[in-house]
Amino acid sequence: MRLRGWCKIQGYWDAYRGGTHRPEGRASLTWRIDEWLLACVANGTGEEVTKLVTTLNDGKVTSPDAVEVVVSPPFVFLPLVKSSLRSDFHVAAQNCWVKKGGAYTGEISAEMLVNLDIPWVILGHSERRALLSESNEFVGDKVAYAVSKGLKVIACVGETLEQRESGATTEVVSAQTKAIAERISDWTNVVVAYEPVWAIGTGKVATPAQAQEVHSELRKWLQKNVSAEVAESTRIIYGGSVNGANSKELAAQPDVDGFLVGGASLKTRPCDDLVNSVDLPEFVDIINAATV
């Protein structure tokens, strides 16, 4: 089963969405259940967190059978969000440590997340790779350990602007994926999130063709180096200035299985209903893009 769709919101909340969708352009003899994932990451005070959860709870989205949403707040708010978030949405941590707990002051272990009943974690985000010097091998180790503890992982890969302009995009994302593939044998609980670093929070976004090209290359790499089954079943989601305006066109690409959405998931748009003057959260539009 391939879960199709994902969104990540850098520096905000992570919401994950999955849905029943059969992408055009992908030949298949059988129908496939494709779940979309919308992830939004949100930082803020307890009051801001509560307000956001209320917004998420009130959002009118496609049936849970068609959409899966995962919200990823800072660690200190995980229990609050888990206890107050609607039951058909799930919760993800923004990071976890590479091994079992010990003298690693300030780190959060996979065991802690399991103890809190948090099912998802985001690993290898570009900011951690760049600012904290997390290497491909280190991220691969983190993914492997998290999966071994029963967590579902959103593993991020992506190139910088310099790497893209030098023509090294495929080489970079392949190396990042290879470091994960060398350390795990079961991809059931791994989602790959392609985040072009140059498009995160910049307002720039890869064109649908650019996103499809990289996603297709990643799927080919998995087919050649892991297996055809893993290549077909693994969700590859896109993250990089996704918003309500471009989400449908991006979602229509045959190898884009969802979004990892940033700040756009927290923005609002004017309501078209003259009776209800309350602005609507843009993330709902992004979530519902899975029905294209």
Beta strands, then each sheet from edge to edge (+ up, - down):
strand 1: 36-41
strand 2: 67-72
strand 3: 89-93
strand 4: 120-123
strand 5: 152-157
strand 6: 190-194
strand 7: 236-238
strand 8: 259-261
strand 9: 268-269
strand 10: 280-281
sheet 1: 7+ 6+ 5+ 4+ 3+ 2+ 1+ 8+
sheet 2: 9+ 10-
end
